[in-house]
Amino acid sequence: MHRLIASATLMLVFGCTQDTADNSTLQASCEALVAAEANRSPADVQALSTTAEPAGTVTQVAVAGAQAPWLCRADPSGVVTGVEYSQQG
């Protein structure tokens, strides 16, 4: 019985997250696009997290010297649809 519950729990947890390899590829693409948009070296950017949303994913990217993270949006197939700074001004 405990195995069944543990298996069901793992299926729920892993069913809600994207494949790690897919996230790594997406995060690398986001880092490159944010670096270009922010006019920074690739060494100055780092993906912080990727969150699944109904319309795809949002990856938060830290940029050295920025007060807030950049956001990188991708559609459900993993194609990046845009990057933007999360703080106005």
C-alpha positions, 0 to 999 in steps of 0.5 A: 500500500505504501508503495502505491501511494509513493508511486502515485505521489511521484507521478503527480510531482514529476507530471507537473514539472518539465523534463530536466534536459528540456529545462536545461536547453530552454534555460540556456536559450533564455540566458543567451537571449537575455544576455543579448537583450540586456547587452551583457556578457553570457557570463553575467546571466544565470537562469534561476528557475523555470515555472510551468504555466497554462500558456507555456513556461516562464524562466526567471534569469538573473543579470549581474547588476540588475535589481530584478530578474528578467523573464523569458517566456516560452510556448508549450513546445519550448519555443521562446516567445519573448524576454522582458525585464520584470521591473519597469523604470 
